Amino acid sequence: MRTFDLSPLYRSTIGFDRLFSLLDQSVGAETPAAYPPYNIERTGENAYRLTLAVAGFGETELSIESRENALTIKGAKEAQPENEARELLYQGIAGRAFERRFQLADHVQVTGARLENGLLHVDLVREIPEAQRPRQIPIGKAAPRATDSGPRAMDSKAA
C-alpha cells in the first residue's frame, strides 16, 4: 500500500483542505464494487454525463439523490409475485440491489436523468457563480495628491 505525504501541499496552498481530505480518503478506501459498470464523459466545457448500465431495472426501481457534494444512485428490484412460477436455467443479468456514490466538485449540479435501452444517463453541469468567476482588474494611473492642488492649496495662496 502506498502512502502519500500531503503535508507540503497543506503548507503552500490555501482553501484546498476539502480536496486533500478527499485524496486522503480515497487512498485509504477499499476498491468499490464493480456493479453496475459506469462511464463518466465530458460533453462540454462545463458539462458531464454519467452513464450506468442498469439492464433489467425500470424507472420505478431506480432512485437518484443529490445532497451537498455527493450523488447517490440506488437500484432495487421489486419483489416477484408469488403466483408467478418461473424456472431460470441460467441467470446472467444481475438483478441485485446496488448503491453507487459519486463525489461531486463544488458547483456541480444534476440537470437531468433518463433511462434508455438499459442505460441510465445522468447529466451534470458545473455552474460557477458570477462572484467566483475570474475577472480582469484594470491597472490605472495613480490618483493626484490633494496637497498639490485643490481648494485648500488655493485658499492658502489667496491669504
C-alpha positions as CSV (number, residue, x, y, z in Angstrom):
1,M,0.0,0.0,0.0
2,R,1.4,3.4,-1.0
3,T,1.1,6.3,1.3
4,F,1.4,9.9,0.2
5,D,2.6,12.7,2.4
6,L,0.4,15.7,1.6
7,S,1.8,18.0,4.3
8,P,3.9,20.1,1.8
9,L,0.7,20.9,-0.1
10,Y,-1.1,21.9,3.1
11,R,1.8,24.4,3.8
12,S,1.8,26.1,0.4
13,T,-1.9,26.2,-0.6
14,I,-5.0,28.0,0.7
15,G,-8.5,26.7,0.5
16,F,-7.8,23.2,-0.8
17,D,-8.5,21.4,2.5
18,R,-11.5,19.6,1.2
19,L,-9.6,18.3,-1.8
20,F,-6.8,17.0,0.3
21,S,-9.3,15.3,2.6
22,L,-10.8,13.5,-0.4
23,L,-7.4,12.4,-1.5
24,D,-6.6,11.0,2.0
25,Q,-10.0,9.2,2.0
26,S,-9.5,7.7,-1.5
27,V,-6.1,6.3,-0.7
28,G,-7.3,4.5,2.4
29,A,-10.6,3.4,0.9
30,E,-11.3,-0.1,-0.4
31,T,-11.8,-0.7,-4.0
32,P,-15.5,-0.2,-4.7
33,A,-17.7,-2.9,-6.1
34,A,-17.8,-3.1,-9.9
35,Y,-21.6,-3.3,-10.2
36,P,-23.1,-1.7,-12.1
37,P,-20.5,-0.6,-14.6
38,Y,-20.4,3.1,-15.5
39,N,-18.8,5.7,-17.7
40,I,-18.1,9.3,-17.0
41,E,-17.7,11.6,-20.0
42,R,-17.2,15.2,-20.7
43,T,-19.9,16.5,-23.1
44,G,-18.9,20.2,-23.0
45,E,-16.5,22.7,-21.3
46,N,-18.6,22.6,-18.1
47,A,-20.9,19.6,-18.8
48,Y,-20.6,15.9,-17.9
49,R,-22.6,12.7,-18.4
50,L,-22.6,9.8,-16.0
51,T,-23.9,6.6,-17.7
52,L,-24.7,3.4,-15.7
53,A,-25.5,0.0,-17.2
54,V,-28.7,-0.9,-15.3
55,A,-30.1,-3.7,-17.5
56,G,-33.3,-5.2,-16.1
57,F,-34.2,-2.1,-13.9
58,G,-37.2,0.1,-14.5
59,E,-37.6,3.8,-13.7
60,T,-39.6,2.9,-10.6
61,E,-36.8,0.7,-9.3
62,L,-34.1,3.4,-9.5
63,S,-33.5,6.4,-7.4
64,I,-31.1,9.3,-7.8
65,E,-30.3,11.7,-4.9
66,S,-28.0,14.7,-4.9
67,R,-27.1,16.1,-1.5
68,E,-24.4,18.6,-0.8
69,N,-21.4,17.4,-2.9
70,A,-22.5,13.8,-3.3
71,L,-24.6,11.9,-5.9
72,T,-26.1,8.6,-4.8
73,I,-27.8,6.2,-7.3
74,K,-29.7,3.3,-5.9
75,G,-31.4,0.4,-7.6
76,A,-33.6,-2.3,-6.0
77,K,-35.7,-4.8,-7.9
78,E,-39.4,-5.1,-6.9
79,A,-40.3,-8.5,-5.4
80,Q,-41.6,-11.1,-7.8
81,P,-45.2,-12.1,-7.3
82,E,-45.5,-15.5,-5.6
83,N,-48.1,-16.7,-8.0
84,E,-45.7,-16.3,-10.9
85,A,-43.7,-19.5,-11.2
86,R,-40.5,-19.4,-13.3
87,E,-37.6,-21.7,-13.6
88,L,-34.3,-20.0,-14.5
89,L,-31.9,-22.3,-16.3
90,Y,-29.2,-19.6,-16.3
91,Q,-29.2,-16.1,-14.8
92,G,-26.7,-13.8,-16.5
93,I,-28.5,-10.5,-15.9
94,A,-27.8,-9.3,-12.4
95,G,-30.9,-8.1,-10.6
96,R,-29.3,-7.4,-7.3
97,A,-29.7,-4.2,-5.4
98,F,-26.9,-1.7,-5.7
99,E,-25.9,1.7,-4.4
100,R,-23.3,3.9,-6.2
101,R,-21.9,7.1,-4.7
102,F,-20.0,9.8,-6.6
103,Q,-18.3,12.8,-5.1
104,L,-19.2,16.0,-7.0
105,A,-16.9,19.0,-7.2
106,D,-18.1,22.3,-5.9
107,H,-20.9,23.9,-8.0
108,V,-21.7,20.7,-10.0
109,Q,-25.4,20.2,-10.3
110,V,-27.5,17.4,-11.7
111,T,-29.6,18.8,-14.6
112,G,-31.5,15.7,-15.7
113,A,-31.6,11.9,-15.9
114,R,-33.1,9.4,-18.4
115,L,-33.3,5.7,-18.8
116,E,-32.8,4.4,-22.3
117,N,-32.0,0.9,-23.6
118,G,-30.8,-0.3,-20.2
119,L,-28.6,2.7,-19.7
120,L,-29.2,5.3,-17.1
121,H,-27.8,8.7,-18.2
122,V,-27.3,11.4,-15.6
123,D,-26.4,14.9,-16.9
124,L,-24.4,17.2,-14.8
125,V,-23.2,20.8,-15.3
126,R,-20.7,23.0,-13.4
127,E,-22.2,26.4,-12.8
128,I,-19.7,28.8,-11.2
129,P,-21.4,31.7,-9.5
130,E,-20.7,35.1,-11.1
131,A,-18.9,36.3,-7.9
132,Q,-16.4,33.4,-8.2
133,R,-15.7,33.7,-11.9
134,P,-12.3,35.2,-13.0
135,R,-12.4,38.9,-13.7
136,Q,-9.9,41.3,-15.2
137,I,-8.6,44.1,-12.9
138,P,-7.7,47.2,-14.8
139,I,-4.4,48.9,-13.9
140,G,-5.0,52.7,-13.6
141,K,-2.8,55.7,-13.0
142,A,-2.1,57.0,-9.5
143,A,-4.7,59.5,-8.2
144,P,-3.4,63.1,-7.9
145,R,-2.3,64.2,-4.5
146,A,-4.7,66.5,-2.5
147,T,-1.7,68.7,-1.3
148,D,-0.6,69.7,-4.9
149,S,-3.8,71.3,-6.0
150,G,-7.3,71.7,-4.8
151,P,-9.4,74.1,-2.7
152,R,-7.0,74.2,0.3
153,A,-3.9,74.9,-1.8
154,M,-5.7,77.9,-3.4
155,D,-7.0,79.2,-0.1
156,S,-3.5,79.4,1.3
157,K,-2.2,81.3,-1.7
158,A,-5.0,83.8,-1.6
159,A,-4.4,84.7,2.1
